[in-house]
Every structure is written in structure tokens, then in C-alpha cells.
Amino acid sequence: MFEEKSIREILDALHTNKERGLTEAEAARRFQENGPNVLKEGRKRTAAEAFLEQLNDPLICVLLVAALVSFLLKEISDAIIIAVVVVVNATVGVIQEGKAQKALESLKKLTSPKAIVRRDGVIREIAASELVKGDVVILETGALVAADLRLVRTWNLKVEESALTGESLPVNKDAAFQASRTLPVGDRRNEVFMSTLVTSGRGEGVVIAAGMETEIGKIASIIDDVPKEFTPLQKKLADLGKILSIVSILLCAALFGIAVFQKRNILEMLITAISLAVAAVPEGLPAIVTIVLALSVSRMVKVHTIVRKLPSVETLGAVNVVCSDKTGTLTQNKMTVIRYYVNQHFYKASETAPNMPEEFLEGMALCSDAVITKQEELGDPTELALLRFSRGYPGKEIGRLRERLPRVEEKAFDSQRKMMTTVHHGPQGFIAYTKGAPEVVLEKCSRIMISGKVQSMTDVHRRQVRQAVDEFSSQALRVLAVAVRPGEKEVREEGLTFIGLAGMIDPVRPEAKAAVEQFKRASVRTVMITGDHIDTAFAIARELGIAKKMDECMTGEELEKISDIKLKEKLKKINVFARVSPEHKVRIVRALKETGNIAAMTGDGVNDAPSLRMADIGIAMGVTGTDVAKNAADMILTDDNFATIEKAIEEGRSIYENIRKTVLFLLSSNFGEIITMFMAVILGMASPLKASHILWINLITDSLPALALGVDKNDKEALMKRPPRRAKEGLFSNGGTACTIFYGCLIAAISLTAFLKIPWMILAEQQKAFTLANIAIVFQSPEQLTRAQTYAFTVLGMSQLFHAQGMQDVHTSIFSRKRGFNPVMAAAFGVGLFLQAAVTEIPVLTTMFGTAALSFGEWAELIILAIFPLIAHEIFVLLGSDPFAGGFQNILKIHKRSADTKRV
């Protein structure tokens, strides 16, 4: 609203005086009343709170119960292992996510520590935190604005606001400007804002907002108000934890009830029921997921990505919309001359025009306040662009040129004249160069230089120049004209000789176009969200292939006028949002998420921070990004390369594939244990497994084989040809449930077959019927029961090791060259077999686990049974179909196709 008021109205409203400022007494009173000019901090979590927050997860809760149960069963080692898994998982989470709340602290660091004010008519320097409303602040080139100010005086003032608004160029400020209506931040020419930088000129302004009332304070509030979002993986694991919790309780109740009904030993069955409930929980899953994600972090570093939050790696794999800021992300944030117009012709910046006018290059280099050294570049971006262009020609080294033609007079640029003129003295006498807006400079020209010859400017010449300006403008180029006037020391901006035009733009990153195209192939949509003008935004979007027509673009002003429902409809075809505020960015990202998308947001400025946090995954630029953006993001690109996101998404898809394989392997294996036990109990048979057997198998299979699947190498090219998974797609989608049930039942079937081998042989030898009653009689012998349990125990453990081999890739044979060698899987298989053999062959362990030693022939028979999951995998591969992609329907189709083939 302050942009609509006159200077007098502002001064009267704030009870201040622009000549004398506030009195010290009044400033002290206001400071006491309103507090310091700082951004408020939210309450910081203690280390204990952060740790407990990591434990607030259903699966973790189940594991804690499992540890307690193991302790009650006097399985101290298992209880310790589970407890260590939980503690390590929570600790890693705390370390990785501990920096997430530092955004507000970084916002504080952006405020200037000092400010120059006028109080009691005296100019003095004070701490920025002491500023109050009504203070008159003096701004100089290079100053960081310490509060929001309504300007009361300006002298060629330009302010860099890209960190706040996304505008790539410094904004001309004018104290005399008065708006006729409320304007967005980027268009308020009579105001400057906290955290922005004065790039040139001087000014004075009165403080209209301090602390949390400033525009950057509002952003801080938005960041603080944006709720913490859980990643898709976190949500799915939480859902899995809830399911397993219910399954565990039902198992305990069901088995205990069956035991009472069958009049079994209540205590023995209670221990078995609790052990089975523990078996239903894959104890190693949280730790394995954490380890897999942590290992992926090191791989991400190799593709120039720093991951701040572990689950965000997996989230990238589900992203189907990448919302990107323009300046510094899709573009280089470096204004560059790409075309120029001299001698009545257009040329690319890489081309040298025939009879290139010396005055054109010298005008760019001399009529400028910018400085380029080996160490740094200082000055207005457009002037820097002109310097880079001119110094690309032999003999135009800036320092030497300025020594040979020193500046003796000047007339600085201002927003009314829209020109800058400098006078230089050299061997040929005085020469003046003028650069500025083409329409203004052209009006001051009476002559034109063509191929080194000066002639009077005709209407035809003027029309040609204007057409050239239109040509540049149609490409959304920023255009500056260069003119010269020789022979006078005084600055006279009339009777100039027109030399040429320079068209410049913040160019796209060379790799960004390829990345956008790759995203399209991977069914990932790119949306540009920028604070820049719509023409510039569309030009960049068209070059990148993000948008083809202007109706695919929308301004922040248009966005303000439509409802959220209408916005969700528009999002289907709008790919460019221009001239938007931080609040708009948050609204766009929220709308994308609410329409079922998984959205990534990239950015580098303060204005991007709220939307970075709102997105499913926020990606900040590491080189040009502000601390605010980095601390609000989930990951940081160390090379500021948009194309790096494509590599990160590729890694994310691979990580999710591995985690899904791990989950399906663990649950199908555990389901096999449950079915084995449950069927035996329901049929009234003796228990095929002891509690120690179940826990031992879980120790073997829930560790190394599962970890090996987690670090498996996938065919990333094939993964990137698939569309991203849907937001609501679960871990068991696309046949995951069928896979779990099929292999669980198969493992249970071969384990029960092994368990019943002893009674089958004995009853066959005795020529007795194979009935439950006769089986029970056989198992009355402790020796026979122990050997039968050893068979079931061994087959169950080994079958899961073979099952892990097939789960590496359900589409390819284990003998295929397409499947790369996984050393971790090889080690897991070898170690697993050794440990499984140890509990039957080492006397101390056989006593501890209640097993019997096995002969070579028995081992051979049990291995044949245990390999069945791998045989099933090879059969499915041979039939040339993923049987689980469509659930059990596909299994039936494969069976039918096989039967038809046999008939033929």
C-alpha cells in the first residue's frame, strides 16, 4: 500500500522528517514498543526431541515391541540386535535432518549488520537491529538494505532484487514514482526491501516495515508455516508398519486361540506365537533402507549432488514434475550479448562484422562503470555483458583502453533520461560515448555511421533501426544503443552519431535443453516458475522446449484472479509462470501436489525457499544459491547444473527399485515362515520350527542378502524409459502382492515337504497310511522330531538365500550377461550357507539350537528342495513374462499358454 502514497503522506503517517529523521528519544520509544529489527526464531528442538521424533514411526514401534518380546523370551542377543538397529536408524536420521530448521537462521544472516541513518539531523551508523519505523536510512552503492524502505530521494539508484523476486536484472528505483494501485513487490519502483543489494547510485528512504513485517519476514513466516511433508517412501513404510503391527497381533491371538482349542502346552505355544509375530516383522528393514539411502549419497556426490535428507533420494525416482526457477537454474544468471546490429546488418555475437566500427566496441568498454578483473566482475549485469563482448576483440583490453582514453566528464544514467554519457580524452582529442534505451538514443542522433563513414540520418535509416529493435525485442532480448560525439569536452546529448545496437539476454545453460528433452522421454514434465517478465520467460521456455505457445504461460497477476480449483485445471497446460511472488510459487507447488503429482522444485534465491520446502523434494543451487535456499532444500546441486537433476532422478528410480526388491524379498521370506508354522499348527502337527530357528533365519536373511539387493545395480537406461510411478502407487503395486504370496507359499510348501520327509519315509517303510494321526505318532520320538525340524529349518534358510538370487531381477535369468555381478550378493550367499551349515554341524551350536547333524546325502536332498524358488524364477523368465506384473491373472495366463503349447 505504501507504493500508492506520496512522500508527504508517508512522512505524515510515520510522524517523521526526511531532513532530520527521528529524534533519539522517539527512536528509543519505538524500539521499546516494537522490538528489534530481526527475524523471529522458532523454538529449537532439543537433541532428545529430534531423536524421539525419529522413533515416531509404526515400523520402529513394532521393532521396539519385538526387542521387548525377545528380551522376555530371554533371547538377549536378538533383543540387543533389534535395539541397535533402531538406535542406529534414528541416529542417522537425526544427523542427516538436523539442519532442516536452519532456514530462519540463514535469513537472519542476510540482514545487514549496520545501517546509516539520520537522527536529530545527524548522520550516524547504527546496528541494523536498532532500526525502527520512521527512521530515515541513507543508501550507497554496495549497501545491503537493512529494512523495507519507501524511498524519499534517489540518484540513479539501482537495486539487485533477484534473491527476493527472481528478477535477473537490477531494478531502477525512483522516489518520485507513485502507483495508482497495489503492485507486486517486483514492480514497486519507489520501495526497496530488506536483504536486497544496491548495485549503483544513491538513495534515501524511510523505514516502512522492520523485522517480521518486511517482505523477507513474510517469507520467513511462510517457511515456518509450511508443514513438514513426509516422503512417499516414508509414507509407504509407515503404512507397512501399521499392517505388520496388525498382522503380529492377529498371529499371536490366532495361534494362542488354536493352542487352547487343541489343548496344547499353553506356555510353549505362547512362546511360539510371539516368536512368529517377531518373524512377521523384518527387523533389518529400517536399517537396510537407511544404509541403502546412505550409500546412495556417496554415489550422488559423484554426480554433483549433496543430499541433506536421506529419503529424498528415493523421492526423486517418483518425481513427474520438475518446477524450476529460470534465473541461475535454467539460465546462466550472466547477461550476454548474443546478437548485434551495425552497418545496417545483424550479426551473431560469435561473428565479426565486416568493417566493424571501432567506436562500437570502445563505446561499450568506456561508457561503463563495470569492472572485470581476473579475480572478480563488479557492476551492472548489462554493462558487464557489453564489456565481455568488447574485450573479445584484439586490442580492446579494457584496462589499457581506459588508460589510453581516460574519462574526463560524465553524465550518469537515470530513469528519466534512460541514457549514460562519458567524455574521454585521447590522442585525437575529446570524444563522447552514449549508451542507453534505443528509442531515446535514436531521438538524439542526427547522423549514422555505416561501414566507417558518417552520413546524415534519414527517416529510412530511423525506420531501419526501429525495425532492428523490434527484431531484437521479438526474441525477448534486452537492447542497448551506442552512439558517439567527437570533439567536445562538455557533455551534450544531442547531435549524436548512431553506431549500433547490442541485443543481450541471460542465456540458457547449454545442458539444460538436453535435460528437458531427457525428462520428456522419462515422462517428467518441466514447469518454469520465475519472477522475470513473461516475454523473457517465454523466450527462454521456447528455446528449452518447455513451452511452444504463449497461451502456455501465465503471470502472477492472472494467477491472483483465479481460484484454486481453476488453477488445478489450468495446470494441465500451463508450463510457464512469470512475474510471480514467493506466495505464488508455494500455491503452484501445492496445487501440483493436490492433483496427484510428485513435484520437485529448484531454486537459488530467498524467494524460492518456501516453495522448496513445500515441494516433495526441494533442490537448491550450491554455487549461486543463498543459504536460505540451501537450508530449506532436500538436496543441493554443487555445479548449479539443471542437467544434474536428470542423473539424480535416475539414481532415485534405481534406489526405489532396490528398496522395493528388498521389501518384497523380506516379506515373502517372512510370509513363508508364517505359512509354514501356521499350516502345521492348524493341522495339529508338531511345530516345524523352534523360536530360536525363526530368529536365526531372520538374522541370516534380514541382513546381508537384503542389503545385497539394496545395493544392486539396475539397468538405469531401461528405468528412465519408464514413466515415473504414480503418487499413490504402493510398494506392492504392479504384482508385488502376488510375488510376495507366491514365493511365500512356495517356500512354505518346500519347508513343510522337508519337515514331513522323515514321517513319510518311516510310514512308507512300515507300510502305514500317511495320516495326521500316524505323523503325530512318528513325532512322539524326540530324535525324529529334531531331525525333521532340522530339515525344515535348513530348507527354509537356504531357500531364502536362493530366492534372493532371483529377486535381483525378475525379468532376466541369473545366467544372463545383462545381469551384472553383485559382489555383496555373492558374499551374502556364501556367508548365509556357511552360517546355516554351522548350526547343524558344529556341536556347540547344534546343542544351542536343538538341531541334528546331517549327512552329505541329506544335504544334497535339502539343497534340491531349497533351490525351487530359483527354479520358479528361471521358468518365468523362460516363458518370457513377468508373472507378477498383472497379479495372479498373469500366472493363470502363463499356465494356460503352456498347456496350449503342450496340446499343439
N, C-alpha and C positions, 0 to 999 in steps of 0.2 A: 504493500500500500504506500510505502514511503516514496516510491518512484513517481507517484501521481501528485505529490505535494511539491510546492515551491520551496526554495531555500528558506524564505522568511517563515513559512508555515512550519517547517521542520524546527527551526531555531526557537520559535514561539512555543511549539508543543513540548520541546525538551527543556525549555527555560535556560537557554544558553546563549552565548555571544561568540560569533565567529572571530572577532578581533581579540577578545580577551580570554575566551574559553570559560570554564567553570572556576569558581574560587576553590581554594584548597579545602575550605570548611565544607562547602557544598559537596565536593567530590568525596570527602571522607564520610559525609552523611549518607550519600547514595551507596557507597561501598558497604557501609554498615547495614543498610536496608536490603540490598540486593545480593550481596556476597561477591566473591572474586570472579573474574572473567576466566573461568576454567570450565572444562567439561567434566561433568559428574561421572564418578566411577560406580559401577555396580558392586555389590558385596562379593568379595572374592571367596571362592570355595577353599576350604581347608584341604590338606592332603588326605585326611581321613574321609571327608565328604566325597572327594574325587574318586577315592578307592572304592567306597561303598556304592557309588553310582555305577561303577563298572560291574558290580555284583548284582545289580538290579536287572536281572535277565532270567527268564524262565529256565533256560537250559542250565545256567550256572546254579540256579536254585536246586534243580534236580541233582546236579553233581554234588552239591553240598549235602543233600539228603543221602546220596549214595555213599559219601565218605562217612557219614554218621552211622549208616547201616553196616558198612564194612567194619567200622570200629566195634559196634555191638556184636558183630559176628566173630570178633577177635581176629579179623583179617587186618592186622595193624599196617602191614606193608601196603596193602591196597588202599587203605584209608589215607595213608601218607601220600601215595602217588596221586590220588584224586585231588587231595588238598593242595599239593604242589602245583598241579595243573591249573587249578582255579586261581591260585595266588599269582603265578607267572602270567596267566592270561590278563588278569586285572592290572598287574603292574605295567605290562607292556602298553595296555590301553591308556593308562594314566600318563605314561611318558610321552606317547605319541600325540595325545589330545590335550596335553596340559597347556599348550599355547593358544588354544582356541579363543580364550577370553581376553587376549591382549589387544584386541582391536581398539578399544576405548583408550588404552594407554598410548597406543601409537597416534591416535587422534590428538591427544594432549601434546605429544612431541611436535606436531605440526604447527602449533601456535607459536608465534614469535615471543621470545623471552623478554624482549624490550619493545617499547613504543615511545615515539617522540610526540609530546602533547604540548598544548598551550593552555596554561592555567594562570589566572591572575595576570594575564598579558605577558607572561614569561614562558619562553620555550624551554622545556626540560625533558629529560629522559626518565621514564619510569618503567617498572616491571609491567609487562602486558597484563598480568593478572589483576593489576590495580585499576585498569580502565573501567569506566562506568558510562552509562548512557548520558549523552550530552557532552562528553569530552571531545575537544577538537584535536584531531590527530593529523600530523604532518607526514606525508609520504614522499619518499625519494626513490630513485632508481635502485633496484636491488632489494628493497624493503619487503618483508613478509607482512602482509596485512594482519593486524592483531585482533580485529573485531569487525563486525559488519558496519560499514560507514555509508552515510549519504553524503556525497561529495558537495562541497561548497565552493571550491576553487580547483581548477585543473589547468595544467600547462603541458599540452602534448602527452597526456597521461595514457599509457598502455599497460594493461594488466593481463597476465597469463592465468587463465581460469580453467585449464584443461583438467586438472585434478578434481575440480568440483563439478564442471558442466560437461566435460568431454569435448569442448570446442578446441580445435587444434591450433588456432591462431590467437595471438594476443588480441584483446578487445580494446578498442578505443573508448576512453571514458570522457564524459562531458558533463560538467556540473550544471550547465545551463539547460540540459535536456530535461523535459518534464513529460511523463507519459500521460496519455489520455485514458488509459485503462490499466488494470493489473497485468503485469507482464511476467513471464517465466524468468528465472534467475539469469539465464544466458543473455537476455535482451535488456536488462536493466543497466543502461549506459551511465546512469547517474549514481550508481552504487558500486562499492567494492566489498569483498567478503573475506572473512577470516580464512587463513591458510593460502590465499592466492598471492601471486608474486608480481610486484611492479617491475616491468621489463624496461620501461623508458618513461621519461618525463617526470613531472612532479604533480602533487595534488594535496588538498586539504579536505578533510571530511569530518563530520560529526558522528559520534557513535550512536547508532540506532538499535543495535542489538549486541548483547555480550553473552558469553558463556553458552549455556544450552539453548538460548533463544536465537543464536546465529544459525545461518543455513547449515553450516557444518555440524552444529549442535543438534539440529533436527535429524541429520543423517545418523549421528551417534545414537539418537533415540530410536531411530528405525532399526539400527543394528541390534540394539539392546532388546527391542520388542519382537524381533523375528524369532520365532520359536526354534528350538533345536530339532532338526529333522533327522530321523533315523534312515540309514541307507536301506535299499531293497534287501541286501543280504542280511543286515541286522534284523529287519522285519521278518524275513523268512526263517532265520534261525530261532527267533523268538517264538514264531508260530510252531516250529518243530519242537521247541522245548515244551510248549503247552501240550502238544499232542503226546509227547513221550511221558510227560507228567501224568496225564490221564491214563495212558497205557500201563504205566508202572502200578498205579493204584488199582486198576481193574485186574491186573495179573495177580497181584497179591491177594485181593479179595476172592477172585475166582479159584485160584489154587487152594487157598485156605478152606474155602467152602467145599471144594471137591474132597479135600482130605478129611473133613469132618463127615461128609456123606459116606465116604468109603471106609470110615473108621480106621484111618491110618494113624501113624505116630504124629500127633499134632505138632510137637516141637520140631521134629525132623522136617515136616512139610512147611512149617513156617519159615525155617531157615532156607529151604529150597525156594519157596515163593519169593522171599526177599532177595535172594541171590539172583533169581531170574528177573526180578524187577530191576536190579542193578545192571543185569546184562542187556536190558532193553535200552539203556542209556549208553550211547557211545562216548565214554568218558574222555577220550582223547580228541573229540571233535573240536571243541573251542580252542584247545591249544594248537591243533593242527591247522585250523583256519588262520589263527594268529601267526603261526610260523610261516605258512604259505604266503600270507599277505606281506609279512616282514621280509621274506626272501625276495618277493617281487619288488620291494622298494629298492633293493640294490640293483635289480635289472632296470628299473625305471630311471635310476641315476644315469645309466649309460645312454639313455635317450633324452637326457637333459631335463628330467622331471624330478622335483623333490616332493615326496608325499608327506603331508603333515598328519593325515588321518588314515590309518590302515584300511578301513573298509571302503574308502573312496576309490581304491584301485579297482576293486570288483565292480563298483557302481559304474565306472566308465564303460564297462562292457555292455551295459544296458542302455546307455545314452542313445536317444534317437533324435535329439535336437541340441545343437550347439549354438548358444546365443553368444555372439561376440561383439565386443566394443570395436569400433573402427580404428580410432587413433592409437597407434603404437602396437596394435594387435594384428589387424589385417593390413594396416599400412605401417610405414617405417617411422612415423612421427618425425619426419625430416623433410620439410618443404624442398622441392627440387624443380628446377626448370626443365621441362620436358619438350617444349616447342618454343620457337621464337619467330619473329616476323621482321625482316629487314629487306631493303631494296625491293619492296612490293612483292615478296615471296615468303612462303612458310618453309621452315626448316625444323628438323628434329634436333634435339639438343646434342645428339651424337654426330651431327653433320656440321661441317664448316661451310658457311655461305661464301660463294664467290664474291670477292671484293668486300669481305667482312669489315664493317666500319669500326675503326679503332675506337672512335668516340662511344660506340655502343657498349663495348667491354669496359672502357675506362669509366664511363658514367656509372655502371653497376658497381665498380670497385671503389670509386671515390665518393659518390653521393650516398654514403652509408656510414652508420655508426657501429656496425657489427665488426667483430674481430675474430679472426681464425688463426690459431697457433697450433703447434704440434701437440700441445697438451689439451687444449680445450677450444670450444666455439662459444662465443658470447654475443648476444644481440637478438634482434627481431628475426624470427624464422624466415620471413620473406627476404630480408636483407642478406641473411646467411646463404639462402638459396642462390641469390644473384652473385655473391662472392664466389661460391663454389663453381658456378658456371664460368665466370670470367677468368678465374685463375687456371682454368683448364686449358687456356691458350698460351702459347710461348710468349714470354716477355711480359706477362701480366701478373707477375708475382706481387701480391698485394702490398707487402711492406715496402718494397723498393719503389713501386708505383706511387705510393703515398709520400715517400721521401722526395721523389723527383717532382711531384706536383702537390706541394703542401697546401692544406686548406687555410684560407685567409679570411673568409666570410661564410656565413651560412644562414639559412632560414629554415628552422626545424619543421618537421611535419606537424600538422594539426588537423583535426577532424573537419574544420570548416574549409580550409584550402585543399586538403587531400593531396598535398604535394610537399616535397622537400627539395631544397636547392642549396648547393655548396659551390663556393668560388675558390679556384685554385690558381697558384702562380707557378709558371714553368718557363722553360727556355723561350717559348713562343709568346710569352705574356700571360695575361689573365684569361681564364676560361671557366665558365659556369656550367654545371650539370644539374638537370632537374629530373626527378623521377616521381611518379605518382599515378593516380587514377587516370586511365586513358581519356575519358570524356573531358576531364578538367585540363589535362596537359594539352590535349589536341586544340582546345579553345585558345590556348596561349601561343600556339605555333602559327607562324606566318610563312615559314619555309619548311622544306623537306629535303633530306639527304638521300639520294638514290645513286648507288654504285660510286660513292665518293664525291659526287657532285651535288652542290646545294642549288635548289631552284625554288621558285615561288610555289606555295601550296595552293592548289586549285580545289574547287568543290569535288572534282573527280577524285583527287588524292584523299580528301577528307572521307569521302564515301568508301573508298577502298580500305582505309584504316578502320573505319567503324565496322565494316563487314568482317575484317580480320578479328576485331574484338569480339564480335558476335560468334565467330567460328570458335574462338577460344572458350567463350562463355558456355557454348553448347556442350563443351566437353567438361564443364564444371571446373575450368582452370581459373586460378586467380591471375589477373592480368595487370601488369605494370607497364607504363610507357616511359621511355627515356628520351630526353631532349637536351640540346646544348645551346649555349650562347657565348661566343668568344668575345674577348676584347675589353671587358669592363670589370672593375673591382667590386662595384656595388651590385647588390642582389636585385635583379629586375626580372620578374617572372612574366615577361611579355616579349613578343618578337622572337620566340624560340624557334629552333630548327629541330623538327621531328626526326628521330633516328630509327626507332624501332619499338617493338613490343616483346615482352617476355611472358610466357604462359607457364605457370607452375602449379604443382599440386603435391599433396602428401602422397607419394606413390605407394602402390600396393607392394607387399612383400612378395618377392618372386616365387617363393614356395607356397604362398597362401592359395593361389589359384589351383595348383595341383592338389592341395589338401582338400579344398572344397569339392573338387571333382571326385576324389577318392571317397569322401564322405557320401556323395550321391550313390556311388557303387555299393557302399555298405549300408544304404538306406538310412543314412543320417542326414538330417536337414540342417542347413546353416541359416541362422537368422542374425542380421546385423542390427544392433541397438546402439545408437550414437547420439551425442549431443550436438553434432555438427548439422549444417544446413541440409535440407532434403536433396537439393540438386547435387551437391558434392557427394552425399551418401549414395545416391542412386548411381552416379557415375562410377564410383568405386565398386558398388554391388554388381553393376552390369559387367564391368571388366572381370570380376571374380567369378561370374556365373551364378551369383546369389539371386539376382532379380533380372528379368528381361524387360518388364514394362513398368511405367511409373505408377500404375494402379496397384502394384505390389508393395508400395511404400505408404507409410502413414506418419504424420507428425504428432508430436506431443500434444499440440493444441487440438487436433482431431481426436486424439485418444481421450482427452479430458471430457469430450462431449458424448461419449458412448458408454453404455452400461457394461458391466462385467459379462453379461450374457451375450451381448452384441460383440464384445471383444473376442470371446471364445469362438464365435462364428467367423470373425474376420481373420483370426489366427491361421485358418486353413490356407489362406492365400497371401497373407502379408508376410514378407520376408525382410523388410527394412523398416525400422522405426527411427525417425530422425527428430532432432531437436527435443529430446526427452530429458526429464529430470530423474534424479535417483528414485523418487517415489514411483515414477512411471516404469522404470526398469523392474522394480520389485513386483509391480502389478502384472507386467507382461510375463515374468517368470512364473508367478503364482498361477496365472491363467493357463499357461502351458502345462503345468503340473496337474491342475484340476481337470484338464481334458485328457488325462491318461498318458502324458508324455513323461519321459525321464530326461530332465534338462540339465545341461552343463552351461555354465556362464563364465566367460572370460572377461578380464578387465585389468586395468592397471591403476586407476585413479581412486581418489576418495569417493567419488560419486558412484563407483562400481561396488563398493563394499557391501551395502545392504543386499543387493541382488546376488552377489557372490555367496552370501550366507543363505539366502532364500533358496538358491538352486539346489538340485540334488547333489551337484558337485560344483564347487567354485574353483576356478583356475586363474591364478594371478600371474602377471608377468614379473620375472625375477630381476631383470635389469632396469627397466623403466618404471616398474610398479612401486607404488607408495607402500610404506609399512602397513598402513590401514588395509589395503587390498590384500597384501600377503598374509596378514594375520586373520583375515576374515575368510580366506580361501582354504580349500581342502588340499590343493596341490599347487606347486609353483613351477613355472617353466623357466629354467635357468638361461635359456637362449632367446626368450621372448618370441619363439617361433611358433606360429599358428599350426604349422605342419606337424609339430611335435605332438599335438593333441591326437593326431591320427595314430601315431605309434603308441600313445598311451591307451587309446581305445582298443587297439589291437591286443595290447598286454592285458587290459581289463577283461576282454572276452575270453582270453586264454585262461586267466585266473578263475573266472566263474566256471568255465568248463571243468577245470581241475577240482574245484570245490564241489561241484555237483557230482562228479565221478566219485569223489571221496565219500560224500554223504550217502549216495546210493550203495556204494560198496559196504560201508559200515552198517547201514540199516538192513540191507539184505542179508549180511552175515549174522547180525544180531537177531534178525527175524528167523533165520534158520535155527538158531539156538532155542528161541522161544517155541517154535513149532515142534522141534524135537522133544523138548520137555513136556509141552502141553499135551501132545498126542499120547505120549507114554503114560502120563498121569490119568488122562481121560479114559484110556483103555484099561486102566487098573494095573499097569505093569510097574515094575520097579523103576526107579529114576535112572535114566541112562547116563546122567552126569551128576557129579558132586558139585557142591557150591565152589570148591577150590578149582575144579575144572573150568567152570564158566568164567571165573575171574582170570584164570591163567590164559584162556583163549582170548579173552578181551585184551589182556596185556600184550599178547603177541600181535593180534590183528588190528587193534586200535592204535597202534604206534607206527612202526616202520612201514608196513605195506600201505597204510592210509597216507602217511607222509609222502611216500614214493609217488602215489597218484597225485598228490597235491603239487608236486614239483615236476610233473610230467611235461614233456614238450609236445605241443599240439601243432597241427597244420594251420598256422595263422592265416595263410593266404585263403584257405577254404573258410576259415571262421569269418574273415572280412567280406566274403561274398554273401554271407547270410544276413538277413535283416536282424536288427537288434531284438532281443527278447522283449516281450510285452511287459509293461509295468506290473501287471497283476500275475505274471507267469511265475509259478512256484518252482521249487526245487524238484518236484515230482511231475512237472508238466512234460509233455512230449514222451509219454511212455515210462516216466520214472517210477510210477506206482507199479505198473506191470512188471518192470525189470526187478524191482525190489521183491515183489511177491513170487515171481517165477523162480529166481535164484534162491530166495529164502526157502521155498518149498522143495527145490531140488536138493539143496544142502541138507535139509531136514530128512528127505527121503533116503539119501545115501548114508546119513548118520544112523538112522533107525535100522537101515539094512545091515550096517556093520554091527549094531547093537544086538540084532536078532540072529546074527550068524551062528553064535555059539548054541543057542537053543535049537536052531534049525538043524545043525549037524548032529547034536545029541539025539533029538527026537527022530531024525531020519534013521540014525543008527539003531535006535530002539524000536523003529517001525511004529511010532506013535503019531497021532494026529497033531498037526501044528496049530494048537488052540491056545487061547489065553490062559486057560487053567493049567495046561501042560507046560507052557512057558513059565508060569509062576512057580511050578514045582522045580524046574531046572534052576531058576534064580534063587531058590532057597539055599543053594550051595554058595557060600561067600566067595569061594575061589572062582566059580563060573561067573558070578555076577561081576566080580572085579575085572575079570578078563573081558567080559562083554562091554563093561563101561570103558575099559581102556581102548577097545576097538572104536567105540562111538566117539570118545574123546579125541583119538588120533585122527580119525577121518574128518571130524568136524574142524579141527585145527588146520589140517593140511588142505582141505577143500577150499577154505577161505583164502589160503595163500595162492592156490591155483586160480581161484576166482578173481583175485586182484590182477593177475596177468591179463586176463581177458578184458577187464574193465578199463585198461589203459586206452583202448579204442574199440568201441563196439562195432565199428564199420570195417576194420581190417584184421587179417589173420596175424597171429603172433609171429608167423614166419615171413610176413610181408616186409619188403625193403622199405616201404613207406613209413613203417613204424621205427622210429629212432631208438637207439639203445638208451635205456634208463638205468644208470649205474646204481641209483638208490633202490630201485625196484629189485635189481639183481641181488644187492646186499640184503634187502629185506627178506627176500625169498630164502636165501641161504641161511641167514640167521634164524628165521622162523622155523625152518625144517630142523636145524640143529637144536633149538630150544624144545621143539615138540618131541624130538627123539630123546632128549636128555631126561624128560620126566618119566620115560618108560625104561631107560637103560642105565641110569645112574642110581645105584641102590638108595642113597640118601633121599633123592627126590621121589623115587617110587614109593618109599615109605611115607613121605610127607604128603604125596598126592593120592595115595591109595591105588596105584596102578600096577600092572603086571608087565614083566619083561616080554618082548616079542621076538619071535624067530624071524629069520630072513624071509621065509615064505609068507609069513603073516604080514610083514611089511610090504611085500610085493602086492599081495591081495588088497591091502588097505589103500595103497597108492593108486591102484587101478580105480577103486571106488572114488577116491578123493579128487581124481582128475576129471570127473564128469562135468563140473561147471565149465571147464576149459573146452571139453569136447562139445558141449552145447553151444558155446561161443563160436567154435570153428564151423559147426553145422549151419548156424545162422549166417555167418559170413559167406559160406559156400553157396547158400541159397540166394545170396545177393540182395539181402534186405535187412534193414534194422527192424527186428521184430517188435520192438517196444515203442517205435515212433507213433504208432496208432493204437497202442494198448493191446489188449488181448485179441481184438479183431484181426490184427495183422498176423498174430500167431496162428489163428484159425485159417487165414488165407494161405499162409505158407504150408500148413499141413494139407490143405485141400489141393494146392498146386502140386505138392509132392505126390499125393495119391493119384492125381490125374496123370502125372508123368509115368507112374508105375503101370497104370492101366494101358497107356499107349504102348 
